[in-house]
Every structure is written in structure tokens, then in C-alpha cells.
Amino acid sequence: MILSIPKAIVDSLAVDAGSVVELTLNGRSLSVTPARCTLADRLAASPSSPARWPRDGEWLDEAPQGREAL
């Protein structure tokens, strides 16, 4: 099913194309809410090994950029 939603609403719901949502019919009103993920769902979708976790270590070797104390 395809559901067109105005961008402002998409941003406020924190959903994107392909997001799973829950549809609720209350009388003649349709409610759309982001689907809640269980812990089991989140763990199943995450990388199984820490070696495969995304890293952002490239900035660790950079010099200070401002007045931060290291």
C-alpha cells in the first residue's frame, strides 16, 4: 500500500519511505503511527558481531578544532 503524507508530518513522525507504520481506524478517522519495535526486533536487525558495528574513528586522530581541552 502507498500512503502519501505531507513532509511536515513525515518529519514530525520521524518516518521515511519504507517505514513500517500502524494504521488504526476509529470510526471514520484513520490514525497513522510509527510501528513500535520490540527489543527482539531491534536485536535481530542489528549486526551480530561488534566487528561489524559501524565505526567513526577517523576523527580520533585529528587535532583539536576549537578551544576544547584534551
Protein Blocks (a to p, Z undefined) as FASTA:
>chain_A
ZZdddfklmmmnopaehiacddddehjaccdddddddfklmmmmpcfbfklpccfklmmm
pccfblcdZZ
